[in-house]
Amino acid sequence: MTLRRLTAVAAVVLFGFTLAAQAADAPASLYKRLGGYDAIAAVTDDFLGRLAGDPQTGKFFQGVSADHQKAIRQLVVDQVCAATGGPCFYIGRDMKSTHAGLGIAKADWEKAVSLFLATLDKFKVPQKEKDELVAIVGSLEKDIVEKP
């Protein structure tokens, strides 16, 4: 092996070690801290079940077919996965278009948030991660709530 080739190999190895060290020092994404895809899917399933089963928020799921419920579930999983730094890509519509015409009131939003918090408590999501998730979800309120 020539000196030039040996130097190139050494540089590549050193670069790889540098990247690995930087990755080790970088804080874990919210996605990873939550437990990844399966954990997000489990939280989504529980939360959507609570929403659909609640007398106040369940009205927004009346008439939704089983196939459409599965599609909604997958879109929510993908949206949360992407928003928390995971490898997913959300292909759904924006929240304003998705919820337009549903007449979601501030009281409905507050009920949904309380159900979401109950789900996070059920899964024992640590406070730091819970706060980050609530901030992400909270940023959607202006696009979802139509009535004061």
C-alpha positions as CSV (number, residue, x, y, z in Angstrom):
1,M,0.0,0.0,0.0
2,T,1.4,3.4,-1.0
3,L,1.9,6.2,1.5
4,R,-0.7,8.3,-0.3
5,R,-3.3,5.5,-0.1
6,L,-2.5,4.7,3.6
7,T,-2.9,8.4,4.4
8,A,-6.2,8.5,2.6
9,V,-7.5,5.4,4.5
10,A,-6.3,6.9,7.8
11,A,-8.1,10.2,7.0
12,V,-11.3,8.3,6.3
13,V,-11.1,6.3,9.5
14,L,-10.3,9.4,11.5
15,F,-13.2,11.2,9.9
16,G,-15.5,8.3,10.8
17,F,-14.4,8.4,14.5
18,T,-14.9,12.1,14.6
19,L,-18.5,11.8,13.2
20,A,-19.2,9.0,15.7
21,A,-17.9,11.1,18.6
22,Q,-20.0,14.1,17.5
23,A,-23.1,11.9,17.3
24,A,-22.4,10.5,20.8
25,D,-22.2,14.1,22.1
26,A,-25.3,15.3,20.4
27,P,-28.5,15.2,22.5
28,A,-31.0,12.5,21.5
29,S,-33.9,13.7,19.5
30,L,-37.3,13.8,21.1
31,Y,-38.3,10.9,18.8
32,K,-35.6,8.7,20.4
33,R,-36.3,9.9,23.9
34,L,-39.9,9.0,23.5
35,G,-38.9,5.4,22.5
36,G,-39.2,5.7,18.7
37,Y,-41.9,4.6,16.3
38,D,-43.5,1.9,18.3
39,A,-43.9,4.1,21.3
40,I,-45.4,6.9,19.2
41,A,-47.8,4.5,17.6
42,A,-48.9,3.1,21.0
43,V,-49.5,6.7,22.3
44,T,-51.4,7.6,19.1
45,D,-53.6,4.5,19.4
46,D,-54.5,5.3,23.0
47,F,-55.1,9.0,22.3
48,L,-57.3,8.5,19.3
49,G,-59.3,5.9,21.2
50,R,-59.9,8.4,24.0
51,L,-60.9,11.1,21.5
52,A,-63.3,8.8,19.6
53,G,-64.8,7.4,22.8
54,D,-65.3,10.7,24.6
55,P,-68.8,12.2,24.5
56,Q,-67.5,15.7,23.8
57,T,-64.8,14.9,21.2
58,G,-66.3,11.7,19.8
59,K,-68.8,13.6,17.6
60,F,-65.9,14.5,15.3
61,F,-65.4,10.8,14.5
62,Q,-69.0,9.9,13.8
63,G,-69.4,8.5,10.3
64,V,-65.7,8.0,9.8
65,S,-65.2,4.6,8.2
66,A,-62.9,2.0,9.6
67,D,-60.5,2.4,6.6
68,H,-60.5,6.2,7.1
69,Q,-59.8,5.7,10.8
70,K,-56.8,3.7,9.9
71,A,-55.6,6.4,7.6
72,I,-56.1,9.1,10.2
73,R,-54.1,7.0,12.7
74,Q,-51.2,6.5,10.3
75,L,-51.2,10.2,9.4
76,V,-51.0,11.2,13.1
77,V,-48.2,8.7,13.7
78,D,-46.2,10.0,10.8
79,Q,-46.9,13.6,11.8
80,V,-45.7,13.1,15.4
81,C,-42.8,11.0,14.2
82,A,-41.6,13.7,11.8
83,A,-42.3,16.6,14.3
84,T,-40.2,14.9,17.0
85,G,-37.1,14.3,14.8
86,G,-37.9,10.8,13.6
87,P,-37.4,9.3,10.1
88,C,-41.0,9.6,9.0
89,F,-42.4,11.9,6.4
90,Y,-45.8,13.5,6.9
91,I,-47.8,13.5,3.6
92,G,-51.1,14.7,5.0
93,R,-52.8,18.0,4.5
94,D,-52.1,21.0,6.7
95,M,-54.1,21.2,10.0
96,K,-56.3,24.2,8.9
97,S,-57.5,22.3,5.8
98,T,-57.9,19.1,7.6
99,H,-60.1,20.5,10.4
100,A,-61.9,23.2,8.3
101,G,-65.7,23.1,8.8
102,L,-65.7,20.8,11.8
103,G,-66.6,23.6,14.1
104,I,-64.0,22.7,16.7
105,A,-64.4,25.0,19.7
106,K,-61.9,26.1,22.3
107,A,-63.7,23.8,24.8
108,D,-63.3,20.8,22.4
109,W,-59.6,21.6,22.1
110,E,-59.1,21.8,25.8
111,K,-60.8,18.5,26.3
112,A,-58.6,16.9,23.6
113,V,-55.5,18.3,25.4
114,S,-56.7,16.8,28.7
115,L,-57.2,13.4,27.0
116,F,-53.7,13.7,25.4
117,L,-52.2,14.5,28.8
118,A,-54.0,11.4,30.3
119,T,-52.5,9.3,27.5
120,L,-49.0,10.6,28.2
121,D,-49.5,9.9,31.9
122,K,-50.7,6.4,31.2
123,F,-47.4,5.8,29.3
124,K,-45.4,7.5,32.0
125,V,-43.8,10.0,29.6
126,P,-41.2,12.0,31.5
127,Q,-42.1,15.7,32.2
128,K,-39.4,17.1,29.9
129,E,-40.6,15.1,26.9
130,K,-44.3,15.7,27.9
131,D,-43.6,19.5,27.9
132,E,-42.0,19.3,24.4
133,L,-44.8,17.2,23.0
134,V,-47.5,19.6,24.4
135,A,-45.6,22.5,22.9
136,I,-45.7,20.8,19.5
137,V,-49.3,20.0,19.8
138,G,-50.1,23.4,21.2
139,S,-48.7,25.1,18.1
140,L,-51.5,23.5,16.1
141,E,-54.3,25.1,18.1
142,K,-54.6,28.2,15.9
143,D,-55.2,26.0,12.8
144,I,-57.6,23.6,14.5
145,V,-59.9,25.7,16.7
146,E,-62.6,27.5,14.7
147,K,-64.8,28.8,17.5
148,P,-63.8,30.6,20.7
